[in-house]
Amino acid sequence: MTQPILRTERLVMVPLADRHLELEVALDADAEVLRYLWGRARSRDEVVESHAERIALARPVDGLGYWMAFRETESDDNFVGLMMLPPAHDHDPPVAELGYRVARRWWRQGFASEASRALLRHAFDTVGLNRVIAQTMAVNAGSRGVMKAVGLRYVRTFFPTWDDPLPDSDQGEVEYEMTREMWSVG
């Protein structure tokens, strides 16, 4: 199975490809978009390196990877964000990690939730995963709101050690999950 194009009511989500690099560069140039990930904008070189890593991570488990989300049709003007469903751990491929990075102009319009629901449906109904997790900083209310809105349940708060901690990282990281059983009941 290759990574498919996913569609929702308002979005078309296409597998990440090299033609999307400039959109990733622009997305990661906004420090607010990366506030809870990097705490700053990223350089072009950093994004180029991450892009190559994302492309490589999409290969080990059929159907998993990264998608670029667009309003209705694929074009730069319609770019909404980067949606993520890579394997969560190299040693546990039946688990994927849900993520989303939405361009600021599209915030608070439900696109992260809409894309996440499509990724969850794909994860359980098409790929056949057992579990999907999502993690963020405990203080990231927006991302936690998306996790709750799509039906993920809180699992834990944990406190990783960072070389260069972001503000409020002392409040920890949170993990949410959706299991196959939860999906089939929901």
Buried (B, 14 or more C-beta within 10 A) or exposed (E): EEBBEBEBEBBBBBBBEEEBBEBBBBBBBBEEBBBBBBBEBBEEEEBBEBBEEBBEBBEEBBBBBBBBBBBEEBEEEBBBBBBBBBBBEEEEBBBBBBBBBBBEEBEEEEBBBBBBBBBBEBBBEEBEBBBBBBBBBBBBEEBBEBBEBBBBEEEEEEEEEEEEEBEBBEEBBBBBBBBBEBBEEE
